[in-house]
Amino acid sequence: MNRIFLDVHALQTVPPSNLNRDDTGAPKSAVYGGVPRARVSSQAWKRVTREYFRGEQLLDPSELGVRTKKVAELLAARITGLDASVEDAQALRLAAEVIETATGSKIQAPERKTRKAKTEAGAEEEKEAAPESKYLMFLSSRQLDGLAALAVEGAADITAYLKDKANKARAKQIADTRHSVDIALFGRMVADSADFNVDAATQVAHAISVHRVDNESDYYTAVDDENTDAETGAGMIGTVDFNSATLYRYAALSVHQLAANLGEGLREDEPVTTPVRRAVEAFVHAFVASLPKGKINTFGHHTLPDAVVVKLRTTRPISFVAAFEEPVTAEASGGHLREASARLADYIPEVERAYGDEQSTMTWVLRVGATTDKLTGLGQQTPSLSALVTAVGQAVADRMEKPA
């Protein structure tokens, strides 16, 4: 099919917050353009994007996957759901063998989780924990259902059953087809079996502030509710680091890679464009509207982007972060958003003139307030997020239907 790339750019202002912490508990940061910037890692935003799919019911649960070390327990529950005569311990053994065969990954009980339990006689005996993968394993709902059915089919003697070449090949095929939307978007890596990997269709940049940011520290106290007037002082004291910033966010989606990843996951009762369009719309919606929740109870940083620019192109993904290599300085009246919007409004046409393909590139703009006025001329104005999502989805479907 045609090469189709979708670029999503956003400017989002967040108040004092700590969206994404480093190992010291401070907000993550980076140096760009020679000055420190606020940073939110790509992993943090990909995680909340995936959560948004499920939490906001943008996609059916059958179209989503689960990433966990506890994959044996997850599969065992499906096995007992298919055949109630299979006991829990047997289901775990079946699940472990099937997953090992399908993925080449070792599934075993972690020693650190094996605990000692007292017997009725008072002696201690080890109680083995449930088997786990050594690392997070990403499987779709349909893959788990298929592996569960395979396990039930060979439950009488699963070891002998999986030694059969045809059954072994079938197990591998089940685990590597009918990928969920989130696996197709964000990819899958399995260290023990490179054949099991899925190349991500989406690349998400670390969000950085368009201006210089220095972290601050809040000293707080907590009072004991039961203290008397004679008992002065705090029940607890501490500090929490925070910052505030106008962030530039960027993600690139390879639509043709997404379609290839979905592969046999595409429904037989609908055209090939439908599930891809559904995935693209869900991603644009979730990426724009989601928000990392680090320290959210402390700071309540519930904001949405002030401006979103989406581009559909056939050349290659292009980030506009270089518009902010020279950090934005606050206006005399305060604020960075107006200048950041002006920077994008000037920079984007220059990049498109030098490197773009005007005839094949489409642009949509969603913006809020007068401070983003200068972005108006960049492309088709959309009045709401839902209108933006629908317009982008329709354009993707139309492009997919064009002959290569």
Beta strands, then each sheet from edge to edge (+ up, - down):
strand 1: 5-17
strand 2: 29-32
strand 3: 35-40
strand 4: 65-68
strand 5: 107-108
strand 6: 115-118
strand 7: 124-127
strand 8: 132-133
strand 9: 137-140
strand 10: 202-204
strand 11: 207-209
strand 12: 216-222
strand 13: 236-254
strand 14: 307-313
strand 15: 362-367
strand 16: 380-381
sheet 1: 2+ 3- 11+ 13- 1+ 14- 15+ 16+
sheet 2: 2+ 3- 11+ 13- 10+
sheet 3: 2+ 3- 11+ 13- 12+
sheet 4: 4+ 9-
sheet 5: 5+ 8-
sheet 6: 6+ 7-
end
